[in-house]
Amino acid sequence: MQKEIHKENYFGTLMCILMDESRRIMPTFMPTPELHKIQNDMCKAGSWIDKMTLGTIVETVPQQSIQKLQQDVLPEYRRLAANLIDRFINEFEAQGGRRIEITEKFERMYKWKQ
């Protein structure tokens, strides 16, 4: 099943999935500092907790204000996720892999272009 990056919210595992799939095709594939930086930027962009008022208690069903914070961080988070996939493809090719092979693999898994 293909997942659409710009509509979903599950990116905590995206880097791991991209690594696993890249290494299935090319076992010698190594992530670069740039890929790790994008992943770290994603984590920072997706952090809505830093934007909460100090002392706020989040209820089991989050309050409207918390839901808004969660929604507000998603566009940048998703943009970085799409960028991460693009960079993985470029890096895979730079390390000697076939661009078409990894692109077809990722296209079966994700839709990340708008």
N, CA, C and O atoms as CSV, one atom per row, in Angstrom:
chain,resi,resn,atom,element,x,y,z
A,1,MET,N,N,0.825,-1.173,0.000
A,1,MET,CA,C,0.000,0.000,0.000
A,1,MET,C,C,0.877,1.246,0.000
A,1,MET,O,O,1.801,1.358,0.805
A,2,GLN,N,N,0.590,2.177,-0.898
A,2,GLN,CA,C,1.342,3.418,-1.016
A,2,GLN,C,C,0.803,4.438,-0.015
A,2,GLN,O,O,-0.407,4.647,0.078
A,3,LYS,N,N,1.706,5.071,0.730
A,3,LYS,CA,C,1.308,6.083,1.704
A,3,LYS,C,C,1.674,7.457,1.162
A,3,LYS,O,O,2.724,7.640,0.546
A,4,GLU,N,N,0.792,8.414,1.401
A,4,GLU,CA,C,1.044,9.765,0.914
A,4,GLU,C,C,1.659,10.602,2.024
A,4,GLU,O,O,1.027,10.880,3.043
A,5,ILE,N,N,2.896,10.993,1.804
A,5,ILE,CA,C,3.660,11.747,2.798
A,5,ILE,C,C,2.932,13.014,3.243
A,5,ILE,O,O,2.967,13.369,4.422
A,6,HIS,N,N,2.270,13.701,2.301
A,6,HIS,CA,C,1.662,14.990,2.626
A,6,HIS,C,C,0.315,14.871,3.321
A,6,HIS,O,O,-0.326,15.884,3.600
A,7,LYS,N,N,-0.129,13.637,3.609
A,7,LYS,CA,C,-1.413,13.467,4.292
A,7,LYS,C,C,-1.293,12.657,5.578
A,7,LYS,O,O,-2.211,12.674,6.398
A,8,GLU,N,N,-0.201,11.961,5.770
A,8,GLU,CA,C,-0.097,11.054,6.905
A,8,GLU,C,C,0.834,11.600,7.979
A,8,GLU,O,O,1.546,12.582,7.769
A,9,ASN,N,N,0.812,10.948,9.123
A,9,ASN,CA,C,1.585,11.395,10.266
A,9,ASN,C,C,2.165,10.179,10.973
A,9,ASN,O,O,1.633,9.736,11.991
A,10,TYR,N,N,3.245,9.645,10.441
A,10,TYR,CA,C,3.851,8.439,11.015
A,10,TYR,C,C,5.358,8.473,10.854
A,10,TYR,O,O,5.999,7.423,10.849
A,11,PHE,N,N,5.933,9.650,10.722
A,11,PHE,CA,C,7.302,9.752,10.258
A,11,PHE,C,C,8.383,9.401,11.266
A,11,PHE,O,O,9.565,9.484,10.933
A,12,GLY,N,N,8.035,9.020,12.460
A,12,GLY,CA,C,9.058,8.648,13.427
A,12,GLY,C,C,9.921,7.506,12.944
A,12,GLY,O,O,11.054,7.345,13.398
A,13,THR,N,N,9.400,6.713,12.032
A,13,THR,CA,C,10.140,5.554,11.540
A,13,THR,C,C,10.607,5.713,10.099
A,13,THR,O,O,11.201,4.785,9.550
A,14,LEU,N,N,10.360,6.853,9.473
A,14,LEU,CA,C,10.667,7.008,8.056
A,14,LEU,C,C,12.131,6.746,7.739
A,14,LEU,O,O,12.428,5.998,6.808
A,15,MET,N,N,13.038,7.331,8.477
A,15,MET,CA,C,14.478,7.140,8.212
A,15,MET,C,C,14.848,5.667,8.295
A,15,MET,O,O,15.598,5.171,7.454
A,16,CYS,N,N,14.334,4.962,9.296
A,16,CYS,CA,C,14.643,3.536,9.456
A,16,CYS,C,C,14.132,2.721,8.266
A,16,CYS,O,O,14.821,1.830,7.770
A,17,ILE,N,N,12.927,3.035,7.819
A,17,ILE,CA,C,12.356,2.306,6.680
A,17,ILE,C,C,13.178,2.567,5.423
A,17,ILE,O,O,13.494,1.635,4.683
A,18,LEU,N,N,13.523,3.825,5.179
A,18,LEU,CA,C,14.320,4.161,4.002
A,18,LEU,C,C,15.684,3.478,4.050
A,18,LEU,O,O,16.174,2.999,3.028
A,19,MET,N,N,16.294,3.431,5.225
A,19,MET,CA,C,17.585,2.740,5.387
A,19,MET,C,C,17.450,1.247,5.084
A,19,MET,O,O,18.237,0.683,4.324
A,20,ASP,N,N,16.444,0.619,5.689
A,20,ASP,CA,C,16.247,-0.821,5.483
A,20,ASP,C,C,16.052,-1.148,4.013
A,20,ASP,O,O,16.663,-2.082,3.494
A,21,GLU,N,N,15.210,-0.391,3.349
A,21,GLU,CA,C,14.924,-0.657,1.937
A,21,GLU,C,C,16.138,-0.382,1.057
A,21,GLU,O,O,16.394,-1.119,0.105
A,22,SER,N,N,16.879,0.663,1.367
A,22,SER,CA,C,18.088,0.980,0.599
A,22,SER,C,C,19.126,-0.123,0.755
A,22,SER,O,O,19.778,-0.512,-0.214
A,23,ARG,N,N,19.275,-0.620,1.969
A,23,ARG,CA,C,20.270,-1.672,2.217
A,23,ARG,C,C,19.843,-3.038,1.686
A,23,ARG,O,O,20.692,-3.893,1.432
A,24,ARG,N,N,18.539,-3.254,1.517
A,24,ARG,CA,C,18.097,-4.495,0.887
A,24,ARG,C,C,18.588,-4.557,-0.556
A,24,ARG,O,O,18.959,-5.616,-1.063
A,25,ILE,N,N,18.578,-3.398,-1.200
A,25,ILE,CA,C,18.997,-3.335,-2.595
A,25,ILE,C,C,20.518,-3.227,-2.695
A,25,ILE,O,O,21.138,-3.876,-3.537
A,26,MET,N,N,21.111,-2.408,-1.832
A,26,MET,CA,C,22.557,-2.200,-1.850
A,26,MET,C,C,23.074,-2.281,-0.407
A,26,MET,O,O,23.065,-1.283,0.313
A,27,PRO,N,N,23.521,-3.464,0.009
A,27,PRO,CA,C,23.937,-3.662,1.410
A,27,PRO,C,C,25.018,-2.703,1.910
A,27,PRO,O,O,25.153,-2.505,3.117
A,28,THR,N,N,25.777,-2.116,1.012
A,28,THR,CA,C,26.851,-1.213,1.431
A,28,THR,C,C,26.383,0.233,1.612
A,28,THR,O,O,27.188,1.104,1.944
A,29,PHE,N,N,25.106,0.494,1.399
A,29,PHE,CA,C,24.599,1.861,1.511
A,29,PHE,C,C,24.809,2.387,2.929
A,29,PHE,O,O,24.530,1.709,3.918
A,30,MET,N,N,25.311,3.624,2.991
A,30,MET,CA,C,25.542,4.270,4.283
A,30,MET,C,C,24.868,5.638,4.302
A,30,MET,O,O,25.000,6.400,3.345
A,31,PRO,N,N,24.152,5.960,5.372
A,31,PRO,CA,C,23.545,7.291,5.460
A,31,PRO,C,C,24.634,8.351,5.662
A,31,PRO,O,O,25.654,8.098,6.303
A,32,THR,N,N,24.402,9.502,5.122
A,32,THR,CA,C,25.372,10.593,5.229
A,32,THR,C,C,24.962,11.531,6.369
A,32,THR,O,O,23.835,11.468,6.860
A,33,PRO,N,N,25.880,12.390,6.777
A,33,PRO,CA,C,25.509,13.398,7.782
A,33,PRO,C,C,24.328,14.254,7.325
A,33,PRO,O,O,23.507,14.659,8.149
A,34,GLU,N,N,24.232,14.533,6.025
A,34,GLU,CA,C,23.119,15.331,5.510
A,34,GLU,C,C,21.784,14.623,5.742
A,34,GLU,O,O,20.806,15.264,6.128
A,35,LEU,N,N,21.731,13.315,5.514
A,35,LEU,CA,C,20.496,12.563,5.754
A,35,LEU,C,C,20.121,12.599,7.234
A,35,LEU,O,O,18.953,12.770,7.580
A,36,HIS,N,N,21.114,12.438,8.098
A,36,HIS,CA,C,20.849,12.508,9.538
A,36,HIS,C,C,20.382,13.913,9.943
A,36,HIS,O,O,19.523,14.055,10.813
A,37,LYS,N,N,20.946,14.948,9.312
A,37,LYS,CA,C,20.529,16.314,9.624
A,37,LYS,C,C,19.068,16.536,9.239
A,37,LYS,O,O,18.315,17.150,9.994
A,38,ILE,N,N,18.665,16.043,8.075
A,38,ILE,CA,C,17.270,16.190,7.665
A,38,ILE,C,C,16.363,15.471,8.658
A,38,ILE,O,O,15.318,15.997,9.040
A,39,GLN,N,N,16.758,14.275,9.077
A,39,GLN,CA,C,15.978,13.529,10.063
A,39,GLN,C,C,15.867,14.307,11.367
A,39,GLN,O,O,14.790,14.383,11.957
A,40,ASN,N,N,16.975,14.884,11.816
A,40,ASN,CA,C,16.951,15.686,13.046
A,40,ASN,C,C,16.076,16.928,12.882
A,40,ASN,O,O,15.336,17.300,13.793
A,41,ASP,N,N,16.168,17.564,11.716
A,41,ASP,CA,C,15.323,18.731,11.446
A,41,ASP,C,C,13.850,18.350,11.462
A,41,ASP,O,O,13.011,19.115,11.938
A,42,MET,N,N,13.533,17.159,10.938
A,42,MET,CA,C,12.152,16.662,10.977
A,42,MET,C,C,11.671,16.542,12.414
A,42,MET,O,O,10.567,16.968,12.753
A,43,CYS,N,N,12.510,15.961,13.245
A,43,CYS,CA,C,12.133,15.771,14.653
A,43,CYS,C,C,11.876,17.118,15.328
A,43,CYS,O,O,10.908,17.269,16.074
A,44,LYS,N,N,12.746,18.095,15.063
A,44,LYS,CA,C,12.554,19.430,15.648
A,44,LYS,C,C,11.287,20.084,15.107
A,44,LYS,O,O,10.509,20.664,15.864
A,45,ALA,N,N,11.083,19.988,13.798
A,45,ALA,CA,C,9.907,20.611,13.179
A,45,ALA,C,C,8.612,19.995,13.699
A,45,ALA,O,O,7.601,20.685,13.826
A,46,GLY,N,N,8.641,18.706,13.997
A,46,GLY,CA,C,7.441,18.011,14.442
A,46,GLY,C,C,7.170,18.111,15.927
A,46,GLY,O,O,6.168,17.593,16.418
A,47,SER,N,N,8.063,18.779,16.644
A,47,SER,CA,C,7.892,18.883,18.089
A,47,SER,C,C,6.967,20.040,18.450
A,47,SER,O,O,7.344,21.209,18.368
A,48,TRP,N,N,5.775,19.695,18.842
A,48,TRP,CA,C,4.797,20.707,19.262
A,48,TRP,C,C,4.828,20.912,20.767
A,48,TRP,O,O,4.272,21.893,21.260
A,49,ILE,N,N,5.456,20.024,21.500
A,49,ILE,CA,C,5.502,20.110,22.963
A,49,ILE,C,C,6.222,21.375,23.423
A,49,ILE,O,O,5.843,21.980,24.425
A,50,ASP,N,N,7.263,21.771,22.684
A,50,ASP,CA,C,8.005,22.988,23.037
A,50,ASP,C,C,7.136,24.237,22.954
A,50,ASP,O,O,7.448,25.254,23.574
A,51,LYS,N,N,6.060,24.168,22.201
A,51,LYS,CA,C,5.188,25.323,21.995
A,51,LYS,C,C,4.048,25.403,23.024
A,51,LYS,O,O,3.279,26.365,23.028
A,52,MET,N,N,3.944,24.395,23.889
A,52,MET,CA,C,2.896,24.386,24.923
A,52,MET,C,C,3.241,25.364,26.039
A,52,MET,O,O,4.411,25.619,26.322
A,53,THR,N,N,2.224,25.893,26.654
A,53,THR,CA,C,2.412,26.735,27.831
A,53,THR,C,C,2.921,25.852,28.966
A,53,THR,O,O,2.409,24.753,29.182
A,54,LEU,N,N,3.911,26.327,29.678
A,54,LEU,CA,C,4.491,25.580,30.789
A,54,LEU,C,C,3.414,25.193,31.793
A,54,LEU,O,O,2.619,26.038,32.205
A,55,GLY,N,N,3.380,23.943,32.182
A,55,GLY,CA,C,2.420,23.467,33.169
A,55,GLY,C,C,1.130,22.922,32.579
A,55,GLY,O,O,0.255,22.465,33.314
A,56,THR,N,N,1.006,22.966,31.264
A,56,THR,CA,C,-0.212,22.457,30.615
A,56,THR,C,C,-0.283,20.940,30.764
A,56,THR,O,O,0.707,20.239,30.551
A,57,ILE,N,N,-1.421,20.461,31.118
A,57,ILE,CA,C,-1.648,19.015,31.198
A,57,ILE,C,C,-2.440,18.611,29.958
A,57,ILE,O,O,-3.509,19.156,29.684
A,58,VAL,N,N,-1.897,17.647,29.213
A,58,VAL,CA,C,-2.572,17.179,28.009
A,58,VAL,C,C,-3.522,16.058,28.402
A,58,VAL,O,O,-3.117,15.057,28.993
A,59,GLU,N,N,-4.768,16.242,28.068
A,59,GLU,CA,C,-5.781,15.253,28.407
A,59,GLU,C,C,-5.700,14.051,27.469
A,59,GLU,O,O,-5.061,14.121,26.419
A,60,THR,N,N,-6.349,12.946,27.848
A,60,THR,CA,C,-6.347,11.744,27.031
A,60,THR,C,C,-6.820,12.046,25.614
A,60,THR,O,O,-6.195,11.622,24.642
A,61,VAL,N,N,-7.892,12.757,25.503
A,61,VAL,CA,C,-8.317,13.315,24.217
A,61,VAL,C,C,-7.836,14.759,24.258
A,61,VAL,O,O,-8.399,15.581,24.981
A,62,PRO,N,N,-6.786,15.073,23.480
A,62,PRO,CA,C,-6.174,16.398,23.598
A,62,PRO,C,C,-7.152,17.553,23.396
A,62,PRO,O,O,-8.063,17.493,22.571
A,63,GLN,N,N,-6.928,18.603,24.179
A,63,GLN,CA,C,-7.726,19.809,24.090
A,63,GLN,C,C,-7.559,20.427,22.696
A,63,GLN,O,O,-6.617,20.118,21.968
A,64,GLN,N,N,-8.501,21.304,22.354
A,64,GLN,CA,C,-8.461,21.979,21.048
A,64,GLN,C,C,-7.130,22.692,20.831
A,64,GLN,O,O,-6.566,22.627,19.739
A,65,SER,N,N,-6.626,23.367,21.855
A,65,SER,CA,C,-5.373,24.113,21.707
A,65,SER,C,C,-4.207,23.180,21.389
A,65,SER,O,O,-3.325,23.529,20.604
A,66,ILE,N,N,-4.203,22.008,21.990
A,66,ILE,CA,C,-3.146,21.025,21.734
A,66,ILE,C,C,-3.296,20.453,20.328
A,66,ILE,O,O,-2.305,20.282,19.618
A,67,GLN,N,N,-4.516,20.160,19.927
A,67,GLN,CA,C,-4.753,19.653,18.578
A,67,GLN,C,C,-4.284,20.663,17.531
A,67,GLN,O,O,-3.737,20.286,16.494
A,68,LYS,N,N,-4.502,21.942,17.811
A,68,LYS,CA,C,-4.043,22.982,16.882
A,68,LYS,C,C,-2.523,23.002,16.814
A,68,LYS,O,O,-1.959,23.114,15.726
A,69,LEU,N,N,-1.855,22.897,17.944
A,69,LEU,CA,C,-0.384,22.839,17.941
A,69,LEU,C,C,0.105,21.659,17.111
A,69,LEU,O,O,1.047,21.791,16.330
A,70,GLN,N,N,-0.533,20.516,17.281
A,70,GLN,CA,C,-0.147,19.321,16.531
A,70,GLN,C,C,-0.323,19.537,15.030
A,70,GLN,O,O,0.546,19.162,14.243
A,71,GLN,N,N,-1.423,20.128,14.638
A,71,GLN,CA,C,-1.699,20.374,13.220
A,71,GLN,C,C,-0.759,21.425,12.634
A,71,GLN,O,O,-0.368,21.330,11.471
A,72,ASP,N,N,-0.398,22.419,13.431
A,72,ASP,CA,C,0.452,23.504,12.935
A,72,ASP,C,C,1.854,23.052,12.546
A,72,ASP,O,O,2.465,23.646,11.658
A,73,VAL,N,N,2.374,22.017,13.191
A,73,VAL,CA,C,3.738,21.573,12.890
A,73,VAL,C,C,3.802,20.631,11.687
A,73,VAL,O,O,4.878,20.422,11.126
A,74,LEU,N,N,2.676,20.066,11.287
A,74,LEU,CA,C,2.694,19.043,10.241
A,74,LEU,C,C,3.182,19.501,8.862
A,74,LEU,O,O,3.918,18.747,8.225
A,75,PRO,N,N,2.825,20.674,8.366
A,75,PRO,CA,C,3.291,21.036,7.017
A,75,PRO,C,C,4.819,21.018,6.859
A,75,PRO,O,O,5.335,20.449,5.897
A,76,GLU,N,N,5.528,21.630,7.786
A,76,GLU,CA,C,6.996,21.636,7.695
A,76,GLU,C,C,7.564,20.234,7.909
A,76,GLU,O,O,8.515,19.837,7.236
A,77,TYR,N,N,6.990,19.500,8.832
A,77,TYR,CA,C,7.409,18.129,9.103
A,77,TYR,C,C,7.276,17.271,7.848
A,77,TYR,O,O,8.183,16.511,7.507
A,78,ARG,N,N,6.151,17.397,7.173
A,78,ARG,CA,C,5.897,16.618,5.962
A,78,ARG,C,C,6.781,17.078,4.804
A,78,ARG,O,O,7.220,16.256,3.998
A,79,ARG,N,N,7.044,18.373,4.714
A,79,ARG,CA,C,7.938,18.872,3.668
A,79,ARG,C,C,9.333,18.274,3.835
A,79,ARG,O,O,9.962,17.869,2.858
A,80,LEU,N,N,9.803,18.223,5.062
A,80,LEU,CA,C,11.116,17.638,5.333
A,80,LEU,C,C,11.128,16.131,5.065
A,80,LEU,O,O,12.142,15.591,4.623
A,81,ALA,N,N,10.023,15.459,5.327
A,81,ALA,CA,C,9.937,14.025,5.037
A,81,ALA,C,C,10.061,13.777,3.539
A,81,ALA,O,O,10.764,12.857,3.121
A,82,ALA,N,N,9.390,14.583,2.732
A,82,ALA,CA,C,9.493,14.457,1.273
A,82,ALA,C,C,10.926,14.741,0.828
A,82,ALA,O,O,11.457,14.063,-0.051
A,83,ASN,N,N,11.542,15.739,1.435
A,83,ASN,CA,C,12.928,16.067,1.123
A,83,ASN,C,C,13.859,14.909,1.490
A,83,ASN,O,O,14.810,14.622,0.762
A,84,LEU,N,N,13.590,14.255,2.601
A,84,LEU,CA,C,14.411,13.122,3.027
A,84,LEU,C,C,14.376,12.008,1.982
A,84,LEU,O,O,15.413,11.422,1.671
A,85,ILE,N,N,13.215,11.714,1.445
A,85,ILE,CA,C,13.111,10.664,0.424
A,85,ILE,C,C,13.906,11.066,-0.819
A,85,ILE,O,O,14.650,10.254,-1.369
A,86,ASP,N,N,13.752,12.307,-1.257
A,86,ASP,CA,C,14.519,12.779,-2.425
A,86,ASP,C,C,16.017,12.653,-2.189
A,86,ASP,O,O,16.754,12.195,-3.062
A,87,ARG,N,N,16.455,13.051,-1.031
A,87,ARG,CA,C,17.892,12.994,-0.718
A,87,ARG,C,C,18.398,11.553,-0.627
A,87,ARG,O,O,19.534,11.267,-1.006
A,88,PHE,N,N,17.557,10.652,-0.127
A,88,PHE,CA,C,17.933,9.241,-0.084
A,88,PHE,C,C,18.193,8.722,-1.493
A,88,PHE,O,O,19.167,8.007,-1.732
A,89,ILE,N,N,17.317,9.086,-2.421
A,89,ILE,CA,C,17.482,8.643,-3.806
A,89,ILE,C,C,18.786,9.186,-4.393
A,89,ILE,O,O,19.540,8.451,-5.029
A,90,ASN,N,N,19.042,10.461,-4.178
A,90,ASN,CA,C,20.284,11.065,-4.678
A,90,ASN,C,C,21.510,10.403,-4.074
A,90,ASN,O,O,22.475,10.113,-4.781
A,91,GLU,N,N,21.476,10.165,-2.780
A,91,GLU,CA,C,22.624,9.566,-2.103
A,91,GLU,C,C,22.818,8.109,-2.531
A,91,GLU,O,O,23.950,7.650,-2.683
A,92,PHE,N,N,21.725,7.392,-2.721
A,92,PHE,CA,C,21.799,6.004,-3.193
A,92,PHE,C,C,22.539,5.956,-4.534
A,92,PHE,O,O,23.422,5.124,-4.742
A,93,GLU,N,N,22.161,6.862,-5.431
A,93,GLU,CA,C,22.815,6.914,-6.739
A,93,GLU,C,C,24.282,7.320,-6.593
A,93,GLU,O,O,25.150,6.737,-7.243
A,94,ALA,N,N,24.566,8.305,-5.753
A,94,ALA,CA,C,25.940,8.773,-5.546
A,94,ALA,C,C,26.845,7.671,-5.007
A,94,ALA,O,O,28.049,7.672,-5.262
A,95,GLN,N,N,26.265,6.730,-4.260
A,95,GLN,CA,C,27.052,5.635,-3.696
A,95,GLN,C,C,27.137,4.433,-4.641
A,95,GLN,O,O,27.624,3.370,-4.255
A,96,GLY,N,N,26.666,4.602,-5.873
A,96,GLY,CA,C,26.826,3.543,-6.873
A,96,GLY,C,C,25.588,2.730,-7.171
A,96,GLY,O,O,25.644,1.806,-7.982
A,97,GLY,N,N,24.468,3.045,-6.537
A,97,GLY,CA,C,23.227,2.319,-6.783
A,97,GLY,C,C,22.521,2.823,-8.032
A,97,GLY,O,O,22.826,3.902,-8.539
A,98,ARG,N,N,21.586,2.040,-8.515
A,98,ARG,CA,C,20.809,2.436,-9.682
A,98,ARG,C,C,19.623,3.278,-9.232
A,98,ARG,O,O,18.762,2.810,-8.487
A,99,ARG,N,N,19.589,4.517,-9.689
A,99,ARG,CA,C,18.549,5.473,-9.300
A,99,ARG,C,C,17.156,4.915,-9.582
A,99,ARG,O,O,16.266,5.023,-8.739
A,100,ILE,N,N,16.962,4.330,-10.736
A,100,ILE,CA,C,15.638,3.827,-11.120
A,100,ILE,C,C,15.175,2.729,-10.164
A,100,ILE,O,O,13.987,2.630,-9.854
A,101,GLU,N,N,16.098,1.922,-9.707
A,101,GLU,CA,C,15.752,0.808,-8.815
A,101,GLU,C,C,15.213,1.306,-7.470
A,101,GLU,O,O,14.185,0.826,-6.991
A,102,ILE,N,N,15.909,2.264,-6.868
A,102,ILE,CA,C,15.465,2.766,-5.563
A,102,ILE,C,C,14.238,3.661,-5.718
A,102,ILE,O,O,13.359,3.667,-4.856
A,103,THR,N,N,14.177,4.414,-6.812
A,103,THR,CA,C,13.014,5.285,-7.042
A,103,THR,C,C,11.751,4.439,-7.195
A,103,THR,O,O,10.718,4.755,-6.606
A,104,GLU,N,N,11.829,3.370,-7.980
A,104,GLU,CA,C,10.661,2.495,-8.151
A,104,GLU,C,C,10.249,1.861,-6.828
A,104,GLU,O,O,9.057,1.726,-6.548
A,105,LYS,N,N,11.225,1.472,-6.014
A,105,LYS,CA,C,10.931,0.890,-4.702
A,105,LYS,C,C,10.184,1.894,-3.825
A,105,LYS,O,O,9.143,1.578,-3.249
A,106,PHE,N,N,10.725,3.098,-3.732
A,106,PHE,CA,C,10.098,4.115,-2.892
A,106,PHE,C,C,8.738,4.534,-3.449
A,106,PHE,O,O,7.821,4.816,-2.678
A,107,GLU,N,N,8.594,4.578,-4.770
A,107,GLU,CA,C,7.304,4.948,-5.372
A,107,GLU,C,C,6.215,3.922,-5.071
A,107,GLU,O,O,5.037,4.272,-4.996
A,108,ARG,N,N,6.601,2.666,-4.900
A,108,ARG,CA,C,5.612,1.655,-4.504
A,108,ARG,C,C,5.185,1.857,-3.048
A,108,ARG,O,O,4.077,1.484,-2.663
A,109,MET,N,N,6.065,2.445,-2.251
A,109,MET,CA,C,5.797,2.619,-0.827
A,109,MET,C,C,5.177,3.971,-0.496
A,109,MET,O,O,4.312,4.057,0.376
A,110,TYR,N,N,5.606,5.024,-1.180
A,110,TYR,CA,C,5.227,6.379,-0.803
A,110,TYR,C,C,4.896,7.236,-2.021
A,110,TYR,O,O,5.404,7.023,-3.122
A,111,LYS,N,N,4.039,8.197,-1.784
A,111,LYS,CA,C,3.822,9.293,-2.723
A,111,LYS,C,C,4.288,10.523,-1.981
A,111,LYS,O,O,3.669,10.928,-0.997
A,112,TRP,N,N,5.370,11.121,-2.438
A,112,TRP,CA,C,5.940,12.243,-1.702
A,112,TRP,C,C,6.034,13.526,-2.532
A,112,TRP,O,O,6.432,14.566,-2.007
A,113,LYS,N,N,5.684,13.473,-3.783
A,113,LYS,CA,C,5.671,14.671,-4.631
A,113,LYS,C,C,4.264,15.217,-4.686
A,113,LYS,O,O,3.299,14.453,-4.716
A,114,GLN,N,N,4.136,16.544,-4.698
A,114,GLN,CA,C,2.797,17.134,-4.795
A,114,GLN,C,C,2.565,17.623,-6.198
A,114,GLN,O,O,1.496,18.156,-6.498
